[in-house]
Amino acid sequence: MSAARIGRPRTFDTEQALRRAMVVFWAQGYEGASLADLTSAMGITKTSMYAAFGNKEELFRKALRLYTDGPAAYGPAALELPTAREVAAALLTGSARATTQPGCPAGCLGVQGSLAAGEPGRLARDALTAWREEFVDRLRGRFQRAVDEGDLPADVDPGLLARYVMTVSNGIAVQAAGGAGRDELHVVAAAALGQWPPAAVRTRAPERGRPR
């Protein structure tokens, strides 16, 4: 049998097709994005989609990785900044920018992708939960390092501070999806950083006789 009959070479750009699928998931969520929506946006048939990317869940996972390395890349980059406050500021302002990009869906694929998913979307919901929790854990580690180095007060709970920052960041994404503008969200980010770190994340009371 000739090589030509073994299988046809792909006639589409897989990276571009995946990028288009990412946008559909970003705009419509996992369950809201039908196979017809996805293949239409990608410009390919269902057969080609399955051959190149696997099933819908696998396509979603690949799209999430692309999102992580693209629109959400500000997150890992923020962890490399020299101070904990700079890390938090970069995450919050980055969220405001990434969720209000002209020409892109509003909000965050990682936050809204399957928040309201039923049983058919359970695997995607679990994947996004793990995606968010993994970053919270990385942020906790970064804040623990800041405590160890004296960049953050010794009585700060790094895990609680990481959860606080990501709760605000995710809230910014939800507000963006609801129509809030970038300038307004930057004000929200600035307000969250107004007292750094928040008193609520301190786990030990100040020693008596020492100024608060």
C-alpha positions as CSV (number, residue, x, y, z in Angstrom):
1,M,0.0,0.0,0.0
2,S,1.4,3.4,-0.9
3,A,2.2,6.0,1.7
4,A,-0.4,8.3,0.1
5,R,-3.2,5.9,1.0
6,I,-2.0,5.3,4.6
7,G,-3.2,8.7,5.7
8,R,-3.6,12.2,4.4
9,P,-1.4,14.9,5.8
10,R,-3.3,17.6,7.8
11,T,-4.3,20.5,5.6
12,F,-4.9,23.0,8.5
13,D,-2.8,24.9,11.0
14,T,-3.3,23.0,14.3
15,E,-2.0,25.9,16.4
16,Q,-4.3,28.3,14.8
17,A,-7.2,25.9,15.1
18,L,-6.5,25.3,18.8
19,R,-6.3,29.1,19.4
20,R,-9.7,29.5,17.8
21,A,-11.1,26.7,20.0
22,M,-9.6,28.4,23.1
23,V,-11.5,31.6,22.2
24,V,-14.8,29.6,21.9
25,F,-14.3,28.0,25.3
26,W,-13.3,31.3,26.7
27,A,-16.5,33.0,25.4
28,Q,-19.0,30.2,26.0
29,G,-17.5,27.9,28.7
30,Y,-17.0,24.2,28.4
31,E,-20.7,23.1,28.3
32,G,-21.8,26.1,26.3
33,A,-19.3,25.3,23.5
34,S,-20.9,22.7,21.2
35,L,-18.9,20.6,18.9
36,A,-20.5,22.4,16.0
37,D,-19.4,25.8,17.5
38,L,-15.9,24.5,18.0
39,T,-15.4,22.9,14.6
40,S,-17.0,25.9,12.8
41,A,-14.6,28.3,14.5
42,M,-11.7,26.0,13.9
43,G,-12.6,25.5,10.2
44,I,-12.3,21.8,10.4
45,T,-14.6,18.7,10.5
46,K,-15.4,16.7,13.6
47,T,-13.3,13.9,12.2
48,S,-10.3,16.1,11.8
49,M,-10.8,17.5,15.3
50,Y,-10.9,14.1,16.9
51,A,-7.8,13.0,14.9
52,A,-5.8,16.1,15.8
53,F,-7.0,16.9,19.3
54,G,-8.9,14.0,20.7
55,N,-12.4,14.4,22.2
56,K,-13.9,17.6,23.5
57,E,-12.4,17.2,27.0
58,E,-8.9,16.7,25.6
59,L,-9.4,19.7,23.3
60,F,-10.4,21.8,26.3
61,R,-7.3,20.7,28.3
62,K,-5.1,21.7,25.3
63,A,-6.9,25.0,25.0
64,L,-6.4,25.6,28.7
65,R,-2.7,25.0,28.4
66,L,-2.6,27.4,25.5
67,Y,-4.5,30.0,27.6
68,T,-2.0,29.5,30.5
69,D,1.0,30.1,28.2
70,G,-0.7,33.1,26.5
71,P,-3.4,35.4,28.1
72,A,-2.7,34.1,31.6
73,A,1.1,34.1,31.3
74,Y,1.2,37.2,33.5
75,G,0.6,34.9,36.5
76,P,3.8,32.8,36.5
77,A,5.7,35.9,35.4
78,A,4.5,37.8,38.5
79,L,6.0,35.1,40.8
80,E,9.4,36.1,39.6
81,L,9.2,39.7,40.8
82,P,11.4,40.7,43.8
83,T,8.9,41.6,46.4
84,A,5.6,40.0,47.6
85,R,3.7,43.3,47.1
86,E,5.0,43.5,43.5
87,V,3.9,40.0,43.0
88,A,0.4,40.8,44.2
89,A,0.2,44.0,42.3
90,A,1.2,42.3,39.1
91,L,-1.4,39.6,39.6
92,L,-4.3,42.0,40.2
93,T,-3.4,44.5,37.5
94,G,-2.6,41.6,35.2
95,S,-6.0,40.2,35.8
96,A,-7.7,43.5,35.1
97,R,-5.8,43.7,31.8
98,A,-6.2,40.1,30.7
99,T,-9.9,40.0,31.3
100,T,-10.6,43.2,29.4
101,Q,-8.5,42.7,26.3
102,P,-9.9,44.3,23.1
103,G,-10.9,41.6,20.6
104,C,-11.0,38.8,23.2
105,P,-13.9,37.5,25.4
106,A,-14.3,39.3,28.7
107,G,-13.4,37.5,31.8
108,C,-11.1,34.5,32.4
109,L,-11.3,31.1,30.8
110,G,-9.8,29.6,34.0
111,V,-12.5,31.1,36.2
112,Q,-15.7,31.0,34.2
113,G,-14.9,28.1,31.9
114,S,-17.1,25.6,33.9
115,L,-18.3,27.3,37.1
116,A,-21.9,26.3,36.3
117,A,-21.2,23.0,34.6
118,G,-23.4,20.0,35.3
119,E,-22.4,16.4,35.3
120,P,-21.3,16.4,31.5
121,G,-18.8,19.1,32.4
122,R,-17.6,17.6,35.6
123,L,-14.2,16.7,34.2
124,A,-13.6,20.2,32.8
125,R,-14.8,21.7,36.1
126,D,-12.3,19.5,38.0
127,A,-9.5,20.4,35.6
128,L,-10.2,24.1,36.2
129,T,-10.4,23.7,40.0
130,A,-7.0,21.9,39.9
131,W,-5.6,24.6,37.6
132,R,-6.6,27.4,40.1
133,E,-5.5,25.5,43.2
134,E,-2.1,24.8,41.6
135,F,-1.5,28.4,41.2
136,V,-2.7,29.3,44.7
137,D,-0.2,26.7,46.0
138,R,2.6,28.3,43.9
139,L,1.7,31.7,45.3
140,R,1.6,30.4,48.8
141,G,5.1,29.1,48.3
142,R,6.2,32.5,47.0
143,F,4.7,34.3,50.0
144,Q,6.3,31.8,52.4
145,R,9.7,32.7,50.8
146,A,8.9,36.3,51.4
147,V,8.2,35.6,55.1
148,D,11.4,33.7,55.4
149,E,13.4,36.5,53.8
150,G,11.8,39.2,55.9
151,D,9.9,40.8,53.0
152,L,6.6,40.0,54.7
153,P,6.0,40.2,58.5
154,A,6.6,36.9,60.4
155,D,3.0,36.8,61.6
156,V,1.5,36.7,58.0
157,D,-0.2,33.4,57.0
158,P,1.2,32.8,53.5
159,G,-1.6,30.4,52.5
160,L,-4.3,32.8,53.6
161,L,-2.6,35.7,51.8
162,A,-2.4,33.7,48.6
163,R,-6.1,32.8,48.9
164,Y,-6.9,36.5,49.5
165,V,-5.0,37.7,46.4
166,M,-6.5,35.0,44.2
167,T,-10.0,35.7,45.5
168,V,-9.7,39.3,44.5
169,S,-8.1,38.3,41.1
170,N,-10.9,35.9,40.3
171,G,-13.5,38.4,41.4
172,I,-12.0,40.9,39.0
173,A,-12.4,38.3,36.2
174,V,-16.1,37.8,37.2
175,Q,-16.7,41.5,37.2
176,A,-15.0,41.9,33.8
177,A,-17.3,39.2,32.4
178,G,-20.2,41.1,33.7
179,G,-19.2,44.3,31.9
180,A,-16.9,46.2,34.3
181,G,-14.3,48.2,32.5
182,R,-10.5,48.1,32.8
183,D,-10.2,51.4,34.5
184,E,-12.7,50.5,37.1
185,L,-11.0,47.1,37.8
186,H,-7.6,48.8,38.2
187,V,-9.2,50.9,40.9
188,V,-10.4,47.7,42.6
189,A,-6.9,46.3,42.4
190,A,-5.4,49.4,43.9
191,A,-8.0,49.3,46.7
192,A,-7.1,45.7,47.5
193,L,-3.4,46.7,47.8
194,G,-4.2,49.8,49.9
195,Q,-3.3,47.9,53.1
196,W,-0.5,45.5,52.5
197,P,-0.7,42.9,53.7
198,P,-4.3,42.8,54.9
199,A,-4.6,42.7,58.6
200,A,-6.9,39.6,58.3
201,V,-4.1,37.4,57.1
202,R,-2.0,38.0,60.2
203,T,-2.2,35.0,62.4
204,R,-0.5,36.3,65.6
205,A,-1.4,39.4,67.6
206,P,1.4,42.0,67.9
207,E,3.4,41.8,71.2
208,R,2.2,44.1,74.0
209,G,4.0,47.4,74.2
210,R,5.0,47.3,70.5
211,P,3.4,49.7,68.0
212,R,0.8,48.2,65.7
